[in-house]
């Protein structure tokens, strides 16, 4: 990592949005390297790292004070179960087991040998791996059917453990090997709306009947079952309004002392670990969206604001963390004195006074409601804008839509603030991280509440005198692209927008998208027959003639979530209506771009597009 830039000259006065910066698109993309998963065991600490430079995710081992890569050039660790994947590796005796991105098969890699394939079903995908002695537990996805399986490390022999539900997650085995716990759910529910916590006990070689511990009556999202060293089962449940820790006592879950906060994100991906039972019911460690917190409320690693993938050994807690000034990093936190050591990542090539820091926002929307977000002012010590002007605004709309923005160092946001744009990262109603009621608020309201919140955010910032409301743009990916397109319909306050693989035809998406989200549109908008008028009102491609603002599109040619035809039809409709439109398709990309050259090109093209409208 190069030294932070040091600038001593007086700032040059230049128009907002047209500042120069050595923090190029290539710099922003390179700084987007991110740690994905982390595991700790007798053989040490291991993590995976995604690097857009080669588009691969590699496995690293921390040993003797150094990190070394274990993944050969021919492999990359990534699961695509449910398309979003997760749980792509686990530690096993003498090595690791992982899912190879290219063929989605399970591989065994001894520490002293090359990886060897263990499954040979070209139609199957595997994810959420969990070590169980001589076996690996996994979620198996086979041509739309999902089940839990145990795969023998020695020869790849496969045993079906549980099947029959539509979806499964988090197969976890008790320390004595006699109890299997997992999460399951059935269509049309999503994992953040209604799931079930289940158990199955083994007597000898025979598994007993399935016992639904919680969630049988619906109305509750459970996630991350986990046994402590004493064999007690824990999980997170939102039955009290937040994803908080609960423990099984007898036949019932009992709440553990916890802050009124979500202690986990929405489970879009498998393999999450955002809390650890420390000693049965008496202590636990959790990562919520603001701090790493123990049961005695001790705050750890206070310079960071987002924590993922907790692990622990006798001497340390480990996690993947990021903060307002720090890129994604692997941390070791001493259990005795709480000192923090950065093992990998972190920092920034921007100096501290060059970084735009997030300011939390809460603003009025709807009928006595509020929405949330983060504001990043322009920040470049080499430039400043004219004192009689206010900066242009770029509103970020996250995907999901049941996801959330994070108040951490984001190289993409810094790319814009370095050029004189203000950025507002919006957590519209329906975002996760603010409790179940806020998350459920979007039911039936997608394409309406999120659009209303985006416009209200602009007016809120303009009212505070922080931005120029006549020079505002909006951008988003996937579901955020849908919000972007509808925000540009009619009398919009936005001058233009960018859609990254955004939804433009919800009914077409419903017919062609993958199983995991096949019923999501019914929850977000409504029944496609009963509520057809609502669908038409919220279908951007049908309202293309009402979009007067220019739009730029970015699309992956292999996207299986929002298929390329969605963007192609939207672009064609806008061109037919005589609107200003630009489109870039990257043939090899899927849902979410991973190639460094494509990511940099998209940033530069988007910047040029907005500058042409200022």
Buried (B, 14 or more C-beta within 10 A) or exposed (E): EEEBBEBEEEEEEBBBBBBEBEBBBBBBBBBBBBBBBBBBBEBBBBBBBBBBEEBBBBBBBBEEEEBEEBBEEEBBBBBBBBBBBBBBBBBBEEBBBBBBBEBBBBBBBBEEEEBEEBBEBEEBBBBBBBBBEEBBBBBBBEEEEBBBBBBEBEEBEBEEBBEEBBBBBBBBBBEEEBBBBBBBBBEBBBBBBBBBBBBBBBEEEEBEEBBEBBBEEEEBBBBBBBBBEEEBBBBBBBBBEBBBBBBBEEEEBEEBEBBEBBBBBBBBBBBBBBBBBBEBBEBBBBBBBBBBBBBEEEEBBEEBBBBBBBBBBEEBBBBBBBBBBBBBBBBBBEBEEBEBEEBBBBBBBBEEEBBBBBBEBEBEBBEEBBBBBBBBBBBBBBBBBEEEEBBBBBBBBBBBBBBBBBBBBBBBBBBBBBBBBBBBBBBBBBBBBBBBEBBBBBBBBBBBBBBBBBBBBBBBBBEEEBBBBEBBBBBBBBBBBBBBBBBBBEEBBBBBBBBBBBBBBBBBBBEBBBBBBBBBBBBBBBEBEEBEEBBEBBBBBBBBEBBEBBBBBBBBEEBBBBBBBBBBBBBBBBEEBEBBBBBBBBEEBBBBBBBBBBBBBBBBBBBEBBEEBB
